[in-house]
Amino acid sequence: MFLSLALVLLGACLGSLCALIPALHIYNVAGLAVLWLVANPGSVAPEALASFFMGLIVGYAFCNTIPAVFLSAPDDSTIFVVLPAQRYLLEGRGYEAVLLTALGGAGGLLALIGLVPIAPYLLPPLRAVTQPHIHWMLGVIIVFMLMSEWPRGGTYGSPWRRWWGAWRSLLAGWLTFLLSGLLGLVLMYRTPVPVEMAYQNLLPAFVGLFAFPALLIALFTETRLPPQHLSPSLDVTPDLALRGVAAGVMGGLFAAFFPIVTGGIGGFLAGHATAQRDTRLFIIGQGANKVVYYVGSYLLFFVPNLHLARGGMASMISTVFTAYTPATYYSLVAGMAFAGVIALGVLQIFARIFARLAPHLPQRALSGVTLLIMVGIVGWLTGWGGLAVAGVATAIGLIPILWGSRRMNCLGVLLLPVTLNMAGWGSVVAQWLGLI
């Protein structure tokens, strides 16, 4: 038990540090660890690796808010946090925005702990009922995403100008989904990423779709951040906090349980279901959503009678971990709680440091350095093929920013190819496109 807690502690600290490095997703770190273990069989016990991974995922899930807020380098799970949090940042309240997401994350972790006793009895029958219907459920999610892009503007000028003003953002959203989906099909059937880096296959696409575009826009704008106020308390009532956490837990659990539904999509659906309007409620909900999504999808793999591999971390541990017992499940739950306490403490320290430094750093130079770091990581892990994918993905990711549509449509990179495959049409469409 002592060894497990020590590994959880190490993982939580390392995961928190990795979360601060733009483009270095924790799944990439875990993938390198699995590749090393495969090359050196027997060097680390699977139980030890599982505890270490739990610390990694908890630390990352809490602290990845910091670069999303202060460096504008989001991933698919923090993309919805960025705009409200950036507003807080420009008002000198970036530290408060980070703490609001931490409050939501803590609530999400408590909700997961509360679900621990009933999960082995509730989730296996739920999986048996939903499994045959996953393909059309994903199709319905896609249709809802595209339909919820609503025409905007269109109130001035000639009839043609008004029509174009109203529909350009909607059409841009649909185009973004289609192009990112085609990119996902290419990566699934004929990826230029080296085979030995298969665990990093989606890294260049996600970095290009979500991180590079915002940084490129920042290079051409001059923003001066005001001094950041280190608030000793949060302007949140218990009722508001509970509502935010509840919405985030709903979205996170949905995303963790269903395949390919990422935290961003889960948060989007939960936001519509609960009609969120308050910015504080929204940020708290997104904090809960991403923690429940990341940590919950990993924990599901160890639930007795379920062993559901959802998310990158669970998929990687499944390649080396084959013995499951209730003791393992409850041991990892204890590790999850311990890692959460550590991550919360580390997050507050890092958030204070970033809040003090951010107003004194030239934003253009900071965006440029962040961009170079990301390019270096993508090139190091995936080679020239990965950089080419990132370039194409960046062009697609710029469309919603320049035309005012939702950046969530970039998640077509996962939704479209997987939904087609589950419906049995993936190989047919790939043949039409000349990919196989």
PETAGI-V400238 format. One record per pair of residues at least 12 apart in sequence whose C-alpha atoms are under 10 Angstrom apart, sorted by the first residue. I is the first residue (numbers start at 1). J is the second residue. If there is no record, write none. Layout:
I:J, I:J
This chain:
1:331, 1:334, 1:335, 3:48, 3:51, 4:47, 4:48, 4:49, 4:50, 4:51, 4:52, 4:55, 4:331, 4:332, 4:334, 4:335, 5:48, 5:51, 5:52, 5:55, 5:331, 5:332, 5:334, 5:335, 5:336, 5:338, 5:339, 6:48, 6:51, 6:52, 6:55, 6:335, 7:48, 7:49, 7:50, 7:51, 7:52, 7:53, 7:54, 7:55, 7:56, 7:335, 7:339, 8:48, 8:49, 8:50, 8:51, 8:52, 8:53, 8:54, 8:55, 8:56, 8:57, 8:58, 8:59, 8:332, 8:334, 8:335, 8:336, 8:337, 8:338, 8:339, 8:340, 8:342, 9:51, 9:52, 9:54, 9:55, 9:56, 9:59, 9:335, 9:338, 9:339, 9:340, 9:341, 9:342, 9:343, 10:51, 10:52, 10:53, 10:55, 10:56, 10:59, 10:339, 11:49, 11:51, 11:52, 11:53, 11:54, 11:55, 11:56, 11:57, 11:58, 11:59, 11:60, 11:339, 12:52, 12:53, 12:54, 12:55, 12:56, 12:57, 12:58, 12:59, 12:60, 12:61, 12:62, 12:335, 12:336, 12:338, 12:339, 12:340, 12:341, 12:342, 12:343, 12:346, 13:55, 13:56, 13:58, 13:59, 13:60, 13:339, 13:342, 13:343, 13:346, 14:26, 14:29, 14:52, 14:55, 14:56, 14:57, 14:59, 14:60, 15:29, 15:30, 15:52, 15:53, 15:54, 15:55, 15:56, 15:57, 15:58, 15:59, 15:60, 15:61, 15:62, 15:63, 15:64, 15:343, 16:55, 16:56, 16:57, 16:58, 16:59, 16:60, 16:61, 16:62, 16:63, 16:64, 16:66, 16:342, 16:343, 16:344, 16:346, 16:347, 16:350, 17:56, 17:59, 17:60, 17:63, 17:64, 17:346, 17:347, 17:350, 18:56, 18:59, 18:60, 18:63, 18:64, 19:56, 19:57, 19:59, 19:60, 19:61, 19:62, 19:63, 19:64, 19:65, 19:66, 19:67, 19:68, 20:60, 20:63, 20:64, 20:65, 20:66, 20:67, 20:68, 20:71, 20:73, 20:350, 21:64, 21:66, 21:67, 21:71, 21:73, 21:370, 21:373, 21:374, 21:377, 22:64, 22:67, 22:68, 22:71, 22:72, 22:73, 22:74, 22:75, 22:207, 22:211, 22:370, 22:371, 22:372, 22:373, 22:374, 22:375, 22:377, 23:67, 23:73, 23:74, 23:75, 23:203, 23:204, 23:206, 23:207, 23:208, 23:210, 23:211, 23:212, 23:370, 23:371, 23:373, 23:374, 23:375, 23:376, 23:377, 23:378, 24:203, 24:207, 24:373, 24:374, 24:377, 24:378, 24:381, 25:60, 25:64, 25:75, 25:200, 25:203, 25:206, 25:207, 26:53, 26:56, 26:57, 26:59, 26:60, 26:61, 26:64, 26:312, 26:313, 27:53, 27:56, 27:57, 27:60, 27:199, 27:200, 27:203, 27:311, 27:312, 27:313, 27:314, 27:316, 28:197, 28:199, 28:200, 28:201, 28:202, 28:203, 28:312, 28:313, 28:381, 29:53, 29:56, 29:199, 29:200, 29:313, 30:49, 30:52, 30:53, 30:56, 30:57, 30:199, 30:312, 30:313, 30:316, 30:317, 31:197, 31:198, 31:199, 31:200, 31:312, 31:313, 31:315, 31:316, 31:317, 32:197, 32:199, 32:200, 32:381, 33:49, 33:53, 33:316, 34:49, 34:199, 34:316, 34:317, 34:319, 34:320, 35:196, 35:197, 35:198, 35:199, 35:316, 37:49, 37:320, 38:319, 38:320, 41:320, 45:320, 45:321, 46:317, 46:318, 46:319, 46:320, 46:321, 46:322, 46:323, 47:317, 47:320, 47:321, 47:322, 47:323, 47:324, 47:328, 47:331, 47:332, 49:317, 49:320, 49:321, 50:298, 50:302, 50:313, 50:314, 50:317, 50:318, 50:320, 50:321, 50:328, 50:332, 51:328, 51:331, 51:332, 51:333, 51:334, 51:335, 51:336, 51:339, 52:332, 52:335, 53:298, 53:313, 53:314, 53:316, 53:317, 53:332, 54:295, 54:298, 54:299, 54:313, 54:314, 54:332, 54:333, 54:335, 54:336, 54:337, 54:339, 54:340, 55:295, 55:332, 55:335, 55:336, 55:337, 55:338, 55:339, 55:340, 55:342, 55:343, 56:295, 56:313, 56:336, 56:339, 56:343, 57:291, 57:294, 57:295, 57:296, 57:298, 57:313, 57:336, 57:339, 57:340, 58:105, 58:109, 58:291, 58:292, 58:294, 58:295, 58:296, 58:298, 58:335, 58:336, 58:337, 58:338, 58:339, 58:340, 58:341, 58:342, 58:343, 58:344, 59:291, 59:295, 59:336, 59:339, 59:340, 59:341, 59:342, 59:343, 59:344, 59:346, 59:347, 60:291, 60:294, 60:295, 60:343, 60:347, 61:77, 61:78, 61:102, 61:105, 61:287, 61:288, 61:289, 61:290, 61:291, 61:292, 61:293, 61:294, 61:295, 61:340, 61:343, 62:98, 62:101, 62:102, 62:103, 62:104, 62:105, 62:106, 62:287, 62:288, 62:290, 62:291, 62:294, 62:340, 62:343, 62:344, 62:346, 62:347, 63:98, 63:101, 63:102, 63:343, 63:344, 63:346, 63:347, 63:348, 63:350, 63:351, 64:77, 64:78, 64:98, 64:290, 64:347, 65:77, 65:78, 65:79, 65:81, 65:82, 65:85, 65:97, 65:98, 65:99, 65:101, 65:102, 65:287, 65:290, 65:347, 65:351, 66:94, 66:95, 66:97, 66:98, 66:99, 66:101, 66:347, 66:348, 66:350, 66:351, 66:354, 66:355, 67:82, 67:98, 67:351, 67:354, 67:370, 68:80, 68:81, 68:82, 68:83, 68:85, 68:86, 68:98, 68:211, 69:81, 69:82, 69:83, 69:84, 69:85, 69:86, 69:87, 69:88, 69:89, 69:94, 69:95, 69:97, 69:98, 69:351, 69:354, 69:355, 70:82, 70:85, 70:86, 70:89, 70:94, 70:95, 70:98, 70:225, 70:351, 70:354, 70:355, 70:357, 70:358, 70:359, 70:363, 71:86, 71:211, 71:214, 71:215, 71:218, 71:354, 71:358, 71:363, 71:366, 71:367, 71:370, 72:85, 72:86, 72:210, 72:211, 72:212, 72:213, 72:214, 72:215, 72:218, 72:367, 72:370, 73:207, 73:210, 73:211, 73:212, 73:213, 73:214, 73:215, 73:367, 73:370, 73:371, 73:374, 74:206, 74:207, 74:209, 74:210, 74:211, 74:212, 74:214, 74:215, 75:206, 75:207, 75:208, 75:209, 75:210, 75:211, 75:264, 76:206, 76:207, 76:209, 76:210, 76:211, 76:262, 76:263, 76:264, 76:265, 76:290, 76:407, 76:408, 76:410, 76:411, 77:252, 77:262, 77:263, 77:264, 77:265, 77:266, 77:267, 77:286, 77:287, 77:289, 77:290, 77:291, 77:293, 77:294, 77:408, 78:210, 78:263, 78:264, 78:267, 78:283, 78:286, 78:287, 78:289, 78:290, 79:210, 79:211, 79:263, 79:264, 79:286, 79:406, 79:407, 79:408, 80:263, 80:264, 80:265, 80:267, 80:268, 80:282, 80:283, 80:286, 80:406, 80:407, 80:408, 81:97, 81:98, 81:101, 81:264, 81:267, 81:279, 81:282, 81:283, 81:284, 81:285, 81:286, 81:287, 82:97, 82:283, 83:283, 84:97, 84:279, 84:280, 84:282, 84:283, 85:97, 85:98, 85:100, 85:101, 85:279, 85:280, 85:282, 85:283, 87:279, 88:228, 88:279, 89:225, 89:226, 89:227, 89:228, 89:229, 89:355, 89:358, 89:359, 90:223, 90:224, 90:225, 90:226, 90:227, 90:228, 90:359, 91:225, 91:226, 91:227, 91:228, 91:229, 92:225, 92:226, 92:227, 92:228, 92:229, 92:230, 92:355, 92:359, 93:226, 93:227, 93:228, 93:229, 93:230, 93:231, 93:355, 94:225, 94:226, 94:227, 94:228, 94:229, 94:230, 94:231, 94:351, 94:352, 94:354, 94:355, 94:358, 95:228, 95:229, 95:230, 95:231, 95:348, 95:350, 95:351, 95:352, 95:353, 95:354, 95:355, 95:356, 96:228, 96:229, 96:230, 96:231, 96:232, 96:233, 96:234, 96:235, 96:280, 96:351, 96:355, 97:234, 97:279, 97:280, 97:283, 97:284, 97:287, 97:351, 98:283, 98:284, 98:287, 98:347, 98:348, 98:351, 98:352, 98:355, 99:231, 99:233, 99:234, 99:283, 99:284, 99:287, 99:344, 99:347, 99:348, 99:351, 100:234, 100:235, 100:236, 100:241, 100:244, 100:280, 100:281, 100:282, 100:283, 100:284, 100:285, 100:286, 100:287, 100:288, 101:244, 101:245, 101:280, 101:281, 101:282, 101:283, 101:284, 101:285, 101:286, 101:287, 101:288, 101:289, 101:290, 101:291, 102:283, 102:284, 102:286, 102:287, 102:288, 102:291, 102:343, 102:344, 102:347, 102:348, 103:234, 103:241, 103:244, 103:245, 103:283, 103:284, 103:285, 103:287, 103:288, 103:344, 104:241, 104:242, 104:243, 104:244, 104:245, 104:246, 104:247, 104:248, 104:249, 104:281, 104:282, 104:283, 104:284, 104:285, 104:286, 104:287, 104:288, 104:289, 104:290, 104:291, 104:292, 105:245, 105:248, 105:249, 105:284, 105:285, 105:286, 105:287, 105:288, 105:289, 105:290, 105:291, 105:292, 105:340, 105:344, 106:245, 106:284, 106:287, 106:288, 106:291, 106:292, 106:337, 106:340, 106:341, 106:343, 106:344, 107:241, 107:242, 107:244, 107:245, 107:246, 107:248, 107:249, 107:284, 107:285, 107:287, 107:288, 107:289, 107:291, 107:292, 108:244, 108:245, 108:246, 108:247, 108:248, 108:249, 108:250, 108:252, 108:253, 108:284, 108:285, 108:286, 108:287, 108:288, 108:289, 108:290, 108:291, 108:292, 108:293, 108:295, 108:296, 109:245, 109:249, 109:288, 109:289, 109:291, 109:292, 109:295, 109:296, 109:336, 109:337, 109:340, 110:245, 110:288, 110:292, 110:337, 110:340, 111:245, 111:246, 111:249, 111:288, 111:292, 112:249, 112:253, 112:291, 112:292, 112:295, 112:296, 112:299, 112:333, 112:336, 112:337, 113:296, 113:333, 113:334, 113:336, 113:337, 116:299, 116:300, 116:303, 116:329, 116:330, 116:333, 117:303, 117:330, 118:303, 119:300, 119:303, 119:304, 119:305, 119:306, 120:300, 120:302, 120:303, 120:304, 120:305, 120:306, 120:307, 120:326, 121:303, 121:304, 121:305, 121:306, 122:306, 123:257, 123:300, 123:303, 123:304, 123:305, 123:306, 123:308, 124:303, 124:304, 124:305, 124:306, 124:307, 124:308, 125:305, 125:306, 126:257, 127:257, 127:258, 127:306, 127:308, 128:306, 130:258, 131:258, 132:422, 133:422, 133:423, 134:258, 134:259, 134:419, 134:422, 134:423, 135:259, 135:418, 135:419, 135:420, 135:421, 135:422, 135:423, 135:424, 136:419, 136:420, 136:422, 136:423, 137:258, 137:419, 138:258, 138:259, 138:260, 138:261, 138:415, 138:416, 138:418, 138:419, 138:420, 138:422, 138:423, 139:415, 139:416, 139:419, 139:420, 139:423, 141:261, 141:265, 141:269, 141:415, 142:177, 142:265, 142:409, 142:411, 142:412, 142:415, 142:416, 142:419, 144:269, 145:173, 145:174, 145:177, 145:265, 145:268, 145:269, 145:406, 145:408, 145:409, 146:170, 146:171, 146:173, 146:174, 146:177, 146:406, 146:409, 147:170, 147:174, 148:170, 148:272, 148:406, 149:167, 149:169, 149:170, 149:171, 149:172, 149:173, 149:174, 149:405, 149:406, 149:409, 150:166, 150:167, 150:169, 150:170, 150:171, 150:173, 150:405, 151:163, 151:164, 151:165, 151:166, 151:167, 151:168, 151:169, 151:170, 151:171, 151:405, 152:164, 152:165, 152:166, 152:167, 152:168, 152:169, 152:170, 152:404, 152:405, 153:165, 153:166, 153:167, 153:168, 153:169, 154:166, 154:167, 154:168, 168:403, 168:404, 168:405, 169:399, 169:400, 169:401, 169:402, 169:403, 169:404, 169:405, 169:406, 170:400, 170:403, 170:404, 170:405, 170:406, 171:400, 171:403, 171:405, 172:399, 172:400, 172:401, 172:402, 172:403, 172:404, 172:405, 172:406, 172:409, 173:399, 173:400, 173:403, 173:404, 173:405, 173:406, 173:407, 173:408, 173:409, 173:410, 174:400, 174:405, 174:406, 174:409, 174:410, 174:412, 175:396, 175:399, 175:400, 175:409, 175:410, 176:209, 176:395, 176:396, 176:397, 176:398, 176:399, 176:400, 176:405, 176:406, 176:407, 176:408, 176:409, 176:410, 176:411, 176:412, 176:413, 177:396, 177:397, 177:400, 177:406, 177:407, 177:408, 177:409, 177:410, 177:411, 177:412, 177:413, 177:414, 177:415, 177:416, 178:396, 178:409, 178:410, 178:411, 178:412, 178:413, 178:416, 179:392, 179:393, 179:395, 179:396, 179:397, 179:409, 179:410, 179:412, 179:413, 180:205, 180:209, 180:392, 180:393, 180:396, 180:397, 180:409, 180:410, 180:411, 180:412, 180:413, 180:414, 180:415, 180:416, 180:417, 181:409, 181:410, 181:411, 181:412, 181:413, 181:414, 181:415, 181:416, 181:417, 181:418, 182:412, 182:413, 182:414, 182:416, 182:417, 182:429, 182:430, 182:433, 183:205, 183:389, 183:392, 183:393, 183:396, 183:412, 183:413, 183:414, 183:416, 183:417, 184:202, 184:205, 184:393, 184:411, 184:412, 184:413, 184:414, 184:415, 184:416, 184:417, 184:418, 185:412, 185:413, 185:414, 185:416, 185:417, 185:418, 185:420, 185:421, 185:426, 185:427, 185:429, 185:430, 185:433, 185:435, 186:389, 186:413, 186:417, 186:430, 186:433, 186:434, 186:435, 186:436, 187:201, 187:202, 187:205, 187:389, 187:413, 187:414, 187:417, 187:435, 188:201, 188:202, 188:413, 188:414, 188:417, 188:418, 188:426, 188:430, 188:435, 189:417, 189:426, 189:427, 189:430, 189:431, 189:434, 189:435, 189:436, 190:430, 190:434, 190:435, 190:436, 191:385, 191:386, 191:389, 191:435, 192:382, 192:383, 192:384, 192:385, 192:386, 192:387, 192:388, 192:389, 193:381, 193:382, 193:383, 193:384, 193:385, 193:386, 193:387, 193:388, 193:389, 194:381, 194:382, 194:383, 194:384, 194:385, 194:386, 195:382, 196:381, 196:382, 197:381, 197:382, 197:383, 197:386, 198:382, 199:312, 199:315, 199:316, 199:381, 199:382, 200:378, 200:381, 200:382, 200:386, 201:381, 201:382, 201:386, 201:389, 202:382, 202:386, 202:389, 202:390, 202:413, 202:414, 203:377, 203:378, 203:381, 203:382, 203:386, 203:387, 203:389, 203:390, 204:374, 204:375, 204:377, 204:378, 204:379, 204:381, 204:382, 204:383, 204:385, 204:386, 204:387, 204:388, 204:389, 204:390, 204:391, 204:392, 204:393, 204:394, 205:378, 205:386, 205:387, 205:388, 205:389, 205:390, 205:391, 205:392, 205:393, 205:394, 205:396, 205:397, 205:410, 205:413, 206:389, 206:390, 206:393, 206:394, 206:397, 206:410, 206:411, 206:413, 207:374, 207:375, 207:378, 207:389, 207:390, 207:391, 207:393, 207:394, 207:397, 208:374, 208:375, 208:378, 208:387, 208:388, 208:389, 208:390, 208:391, 208:392, 208:393, 208:394, 208:395, 208:396, 208:397, 208:398, 209:389, 209:390, 209:391, 209:392, 209:393, 209:394, 209:395, 209:396, 209:397, 209:398, 209:399, 209:407, 209:408, 209:409, 209:410, 209:411, 209:413, 210:393, 210:394, 210:396, 210:397, 210:398, 210:407, 210:408, 210:410, 210:411, 211:370, 211:371, 211:374, 211:394, 211:397, 212:367, 212:370, 212:371, 212:374, 212:375, 212:390, 212:391, 212:393, 212:394, 212:395, 212:397, 212:398, 213:371, 213:393, 213:394, 213:395, 213:396, 213:397, 213:398, 213:399, 213:400, 213:401, 213:402, 214:367, 214:371, 214:394, 214:397, 214:398, 214:401, 215:364, 215:366, 215:367, 215:368, 215:369, 215:370, 215:371, 216:364, 216:367, 216:368, 216:371, 216:394, 216:398, 217:364, 217:367, 217:398, 217:401, 217:402, 218:363, 218:364, 218:365, 218:366, 218:367, 218:368, 219:363, 219:364, 219:365, 219:366, 219:367, 219:368, 219:371, 220:364, 220:367, 221:363, 221:364, 222:362, 222:363, 222:364, 223:359, 223:362, 223:363, 223:364, 224:358, 224:359, 224:360, 224:361, 224:362, 224:363, 224:364, 225:358, 225:359, 225:360, 225:361, 225:362, 225:363, 226:358, 226:359, 226:360, 227:355, 227:356, 227:357, 227:358, 227:359, 227:360, 228:352, 228:354, 228:355, 228:356, 228:357, 228:358, 228:359, 229:352, 229:355, 229:356, 230:351, 230:352, 230:355, 230:356, 234:280, 235:280, 236:280, 236:281, 236:284, 239:281, 240:278, 240:280, 240:281, 240:282, 240:284, 240:285, 241:280, 241:281, 241:282, 241:284, 241:285, 242:281, 242:284, 242:285, 243:274, 243:276, 243:281, 243:282, 243:284, 243:285, 244:271, 244:274, 244:276, 244:278, 244:279, 244:280, 244:281, 244:282, 244:283, 244:284, 244:285, 244:286, 244:287, 244:288, 244:289, 245:281, 245:282, 245:283, 245:284, 245:285, 245:286, 245:287, 245:288, 245:289, 246:270, 246:274, 246:284, 246:285, 246:288, 246:289, 247:266, 247:267, 247:269, 247:270, 247:271, 247:272, 247:273, 247:274, 247:275, 247:276, 247:281, 247:282, 247:284, 247:285, 247:286, 247:288, 247:289, 248:263, 248:266, 248:267, 248:268, 248:269, 248:270, 248:271, 248:274, 248:281, 248:282, 248:283, 248:284, 248:285, 248:286, 248:287, 248:288, 248:289, 248:290, 248:291, 248:292, 248:293, 249:266, 249:267, 249:270, 249:285, 249:286, 249:287, 249:288, 249:289, 249:290, 249:291, 249:292, 249:293, 249:296, 250:266, 250:267, 250:269, 250:270, 250:271, 250:273, 250:274, 250:285, 250:288, 250:289, 250:292, 250:293, 251:263, 251:264, 251:265, 251:266, 251:267, 251:268, 251:269, 251:270, 251:271, 251:273, 251:285, 251:286, 251:288, 251:289, 251:290, 251:292, 251:293, 252:264, 252:265, 252:266, 252:267, 252:269, 252:270, 252:285, 252:286, 252:287, 252:288, 252:289, 252:290, 252:291, 252:292, 252:293, 252:294, 252:295, 252:296, 252:297, 253:266, 253:267, 253:289, 253:290, 253:291, 253:292, 253:293, 253:294, 253:295, 253:296, 253:297, 254:266, 254:267, 254:269, 254:270, 254:289, 254:292, 254:293, 254:296, 254:297, 255:267, 255:269, 255:289, 255:290, 255:292, 255:293, 255:294, 255:296, 255:297, 255:310, 255:311, 256:289, 256:290, 256:292, 256:293, 256:294, 256:295, 256:296, 256:297, 256:298, 256:299, 256:300, 256:308, 256:309, 256:310, 256:311, 257:293, 257:296, 257:297, 257:300, 257:308, 257:309, 257:310, 257:311, 258:297, 258:308, 258:310, 258:311, 259:297, 259:308, 259:309, 259:310, 259:311, 259:414, 259:415, 259:418, 259:419, 260:310, 260:311, 260:411, 260:414, 260:415, 260:416, 260:418, 260:419, 261:293, 261:310, 261:311, 261:411, 261:414, 261:415, 262:290, 262:293, 262:294, 262:311, 262:411, 262:414, 262:415, 263:286, 263:289, 263:290, 263:291, 263:292, 263:293, 263:294, 264:286, 264:289, 264:290, 264:293, 264:408, 264:411, 265:289, 265:408, 265:409, 265:411, 266:286, 266:289, 266:290, 266:293, 267:282, 267:285, 267:286, 267:287, 267:288, 267:289, 267:290, 267:293, 268:286, 268:289, 268:408, 270:285, 270:286, 270:289, 271:285, 271:286, 291:340, 293:310, 293:311, 294:310, 294:311, 294:312, 294:313, 294:314, 295:311, 295:313, 295:314, 295:336, 296:310, 296:311, 296:314, 296:336, 297:309, 297:310, 297:311, 297:312, 297:313, 297:314, 297:315, 298:310, 298:311, 298:312, 298:313, 298:314, 298:315, 298:316, 298:317, 299:313, 299:314, 299:329, 299:332, 299:333, 299:336, 300:314, 300:329, 301:313, 301:314, 301:315, 301:317, 301:318, 301:324, 301:329, 302:314, 302:318, 302:323, 302:324, 302:325, 302:326, 302:327, 302:328, 302:329, 302:330, 302:332, 302:333, 303:324, 303:325, 303:326, 303:328, 303:329, 303:330, 304:324, 304:325, 304:326, 304:327, 304:328, 304:329, 304:330, 305:324, 305:325, 305:326, 307:322, 307:324, 375:387, 375:390, 378:390, 393:410, 393:413, 396:410, 397:409, 397:410, 417:429, 417:430
